[in-house]
């Protein structure tokens, strides 16, 4: 459904745009903001004055220039500017962070998830880490809570549905519980989408078209198209781990055969490596794969990873036409030579072969991408002009 744009909506979008220029791209002068945004100098002056008044920005030291006359003042986030609470729920632990609008993580708390967890204990741990991290900075205003969680999810209603191998826990109304406890907006998304948002907003490259492929206990993807997260209300976009790569392969928990994550998820890789090295499972950690997968004993594992990842990603690139593929979550621990080989295979097989080059690189944020992404779930709304606060202090 298409709707019109009111004058107030335009004002909020422009305000979000200037905040994004400052926080994501480091544009700290009014003159440069006007050039980059296309807004008039007067409009930028008025908006930044309001942001200063509302406690978001402050003027900094004089910027040295060679011009005759008064030097312009720089802009920066205020020390008391609104903060964001981020929550990352993985299969092994729950992590809460407090960050500013530049996505600088100021405080962090973690709780380990253990055998015997229930829906109630999970909610208790989520609330607990958020409360502990908030107590470290109790007076700054809060914008909202961003949640990045394992799936499958009902993103619209903020419900953790039925993750596999997750203590038998299902249908956790996480968004409802957090909103009730905190009285703040809660922006809920899966960890792959959140990680992709982190790359789109704060990566030094700031690519506008890419596929984020996260390898962890499962395999998933986040899609950035024209600088925005591609998503619908269903919340199941990007389930690349259930793309079939072998119709005669083993049965997956989703009910299909030969899904990608049966071959390239982190538990599968680590089990294969342990068997190849003749060591007990759990002996090899993901952080060791950069070296271990290059050992002669793991040569067949390396080749199978190359085959299955290039097979799936070639299909994804033909479908989505991204500029690049970013490998993230624990996938950042795979050898660089593996990524190089996958990149070669993709560029040899895609329909656009010879006309464009697809890069395969590792996430700028490494393993931290979903944690940073939880904060970005909220900041994305701020920069789009859909979320703002003035002097509101959360609990």
Order of alpha helices (4+ residues) and beta strands (2+ residues): alpha-alpha-alpha-beta-beta-beta-beta-beta-alpha-beta-beta-beta-alpha-beta-alpha-beta-beta-beta-alpha-alpha-alpha-alpha-beta-alpha-beta-alpha
